[in-house]
Amino acid sequence: MKDKKKMIVAIVLIVAAVALFIIGMIILPDTIVMQMLKSGTDTTTMSKLVGLLIPLVLTTVFPVLYYLKGKPKDLVVSIVGLAIFGFIFFFNR
């Protein structure tokens, strides 16, 4: 039962990451802002593909590690990847 619960959590995180990646590829501009100053000026920009691949990798690899090893820190890293998606969508709205 415990492994089934881990598998469900991993699948939900992976599906969410893939969905956010696809949505980002559709609605975000070609160059996305990754960092901003307090004044609102852009400091770091990346191409859309590279900028969205970073959280995608975090959110897809670490749930698999969580399922295989069961370490909570792997789950936390995956959730951080989802948070990065949130920041990307917020900064580039």
C-alpha positions in Angstrom: 0.0 0.0 0.0 2.8 2.4 0.8 4.5 1.8 -2.6 1.2 2.4 -4.3 0.8 5.8 -2.5 4.3 6.8 -3.6 3.6 5.8 -7.2 0.4 7.9 -7.2 2.2 10.9 -5.8 5.0 10.5 -8.4 2.6 10.2 -11.3 0.6 13.2 -10.2 3.8 15.3 -10.0 5.0 14.2 -13.3 1.7 14.8 -15.1 1.5 18.2 -13.5 5.0 19.1 -14.7 4.4 17.9 -18.2 1.1 19.8 -18.3 2.8 23.0 -17.1 5.6 22.6 -19.6 3.1 22.2 -22.5 1.1 25.2 -21.3 4.3 27.3 -21.0 5.4 26.3 -24.5 2.1 27.6 -25.8 1.5 30.8 -23.9 4.9 32.2 -22.8 7.1 34.4 -25.0 10.1 33.0 -26.8 12.5 34.6 -24.3 11.4 34.3 -20.7 12.6 36.3 -17.6 14.2 34.1 -14.9 15.4 36.9 -12.5 14.3 40.5 -11.8 15.6 43.4 -9.8 13.5 45.2 -7.2 13.0 47.9 -9.8 11.3 45.4 -12.1 14.1 45.3 -14.7 15.1 42.0 -16.2 18.5 40.6 -15.1 18.5 37.1 -16.5 16.6 35.9 -19.5 16.6 32.5 -21.2 15.0 30.9 -24.2 11.7 29.4 -23.5 12.8 25.8 -24.1 15.8 26.0 -21.7 13.9 27.9 -19.1 11.1 25.4 -19.0 13.3 22.3 -19.2 15.0 23.2 -15.8 11.8 22.8 -13.7 10.6 20.0 -15.9 13.7 17.9 -15.2 13.5 18.7 -11.4 9.8 17.7 -11.3 10.1 14.6 -13.3 13.3 13.0 -12.1 12.9 13.5 -8.4 9.5 11.8 -8.1 11.0 8.7 -9.7 13.8 8.9 -7.1 11.2 9.4 -4.4 9.3 6.3 -5.6 12.5 4.2 -5.7 14.3 5.4 -2.6 11.5 6.9 -0.5 13.5 9.9 0.7 11.3 12.9 1.5 14.0 15.3 0.2 13.4 14.0 -3.3 9.7 14.9 -2.9 10.7 18.4 -1.7 12.9 19.0 -4.7 10.1 18.0 -7.0 7.7 20.4 -5.3 10.4 23.1 -5.6 10.4 22.4 -9.4 6.6 23.0 -9.4 7.2 26.3 -7.5 9.8 27.3 -10.2 7.1 26.8 -12.8 4.8 29.1 -10.8 7.5 31.8 -10.6 8.2 31.6 -14.4 4.5 32.0 -15.2 4.2 34.9 -12.7 7.3 36.8 -14.0 6.3 36.3 -17.6 2.5 37.1 -17.5 
